[in-house]
């Protein structure tokens, strides 16, 4: 089905439902377009100049007019509430993998800014360190981590690079430093607007490693991309990041190899 519609390679547990929704919605839209096109053609022929029919200025009469309006209303409610509602919030995806796994979701913070993606891992203690806006330094401390907070001392940060384990639920907390952005992962069927002043949560489960993705695509350099799907300024075109999906053991090794953000800058003397 994905090949037929040229969709990005499906790489998440909930993505199949999103694809079916898109196909159903476009199918209904196609039927509506065909119906209106046929009606337009009928009007061109029925009311052509050569037909010389006198114009009628009274409104249409008869019960069928109300039946037609009611049918259109029912279809619109079906589209808005019946089809789209289960997919309106990424935290409510019917993801059987999330329910089946005993392990807790991996929690990650992603902070968008013009024009980069800041990624924040809580470290071995599993607790995000405190952050303060006045501590933000774009080069040395882009997340504004508080060095005096014990929970922040083992936190990990990356720039434009999100590393995830395969077949494990991932909960991402999204926020913005400046303007509206949109966090989009096409292969994972994830897209969420990021509004300044609001922390938004999304949940999904990667089902394909980067190595498998590269093999399936036939390109050893191909990677999952993070795309900003909202025009956010002159540098919007270069707001691009990458996702690396690893096996569980490889992901654990990657975490262990990372250097905590304050390993060199923080001095315990001040405790």
Secondary structure, DSSP 8 states (H G I E B T S, - for coil): -HHHHT-----BSSHHHHHHHHHHHHHHHHHHHHHHHHHHHHHHHHT-GGG------S---SHHHHHHHHHHHHHHHIIIIIISGGGS-GGG---HHHHH--S--EEEEEEEETTEEEEEE-TTTT----B-GGG-BTTTBTT-B-TT-GGGTT-EEEESEEEEETTSEEEEEEEESSS-EEEEEGGGTEEEEE-TT--EEEEEEB-S-HHHHHHHHT-TT--EEEEE-S--STTGGG-EEEEEEE-HHHHHHHHHHS--TTTTT--GGG-
